[in-house]
Amino acid sequence: MESGIVYNIQRMSTKDGPGLRTTVFLKGCPLRCLWCSNPESQDFQPQLMSFENLCVSCGACAQVCPNGAVVKTETGYNRDRSICKDCGACVEVCRSKARVMSGDRMTVKEVMAIVDRDNLFYANSGGGVTFGGGEPTAAGDFLIELMKDCAKKGYHICVDTCGVCKPEQFRKVIELADMFLFDCKHMDPEQHRRLTGMDNLLIQENLKQALSSGKDVHIRIPLMPGLNDSEENIKAMADFLRPFGKTDVDVLPCHAFGASKYDALRIARPTMQAYKPEALQEVLQLFKKHGLNVTIA
């Protein structure tokens, strides 16, 4: 039985495709976007998250930690990330839920048992199942088997992807998907590498595959002040999409969500600042100037 690491399953979602949906978040992403609001999605293995603001200083975690990784602070207990092995022993004894694990290994059967609970809502609302991440295609055959099961049951399937996937594997995803939410971060390969850790040559190849497939593809642009909102980049996006008849894009302006997750993982927060309203409007006018119709997602 295929299995993979799932870090969240969100039922009754209304933001990840049409209708009422169940969104399955698969853990692991090959990119390291500077603005990532879900840092717990990046690593491919389960991780401990320690929310110090929820700690009641009972000390139970320190008593059970096999590696001596628990650290006493002025406000509670946290951890030394260089020692912590993410074993989860402290999670079992934390009554205040200050310590949680991000990611559980699940089989296709276990995931589908949750997905199937809301099948009537999918049918009545025009909804279905969305696979997100992390990067869902990085789960390989685990994703494919989940999609096959959904397809057999007639569920509408949406894939929320950054497009980093071997083309031959991505073709399997295209065959099973009804819809894509496809991130477009930067058109210049070197700038893309600077912002995410990888160039975008593979991503653009897969985006062309998706746009040529006849499937419903929604372009989503995480818009970051001073990083990918230049007129040059917006024009390049418009020029890339125009031959495919694609003029509608969803824009996700920079926000400060996710800061507590960085703290819980004991890693540095992103430094981006949200747009001021007038600055955002100026950027949105650039999309209009180059023939792109924008929806704020």
Secondary structure, 3 states (H helix, E strand, C coil): CCEEEEEEEEEEECCCCCCCEEEEEECCCCCCCCCCCCHHHCCCCCEEEECHHHCCCCCHHHHHCCCCCEEECCCCEEECCCCCCCCCHHHHHCCCCCEEEECEEEEHHHHHHHHHHHHHHHHHHCCEEEEECCCHHHHCHHHHHHHHHHHHCCCEEEEEECCCCCHHHHHHHHHHCCEEEEECCCCCHHHHHHHHCCCCHHHHHHHHHHHHCCCEEEEEEEECCCCCCCHHHHHHHHHHHHHHCCCEEEEEECCCCCHHHHHHHCCCCCCCCCCCHHHHHHHHHHHHHCCCEEEEC
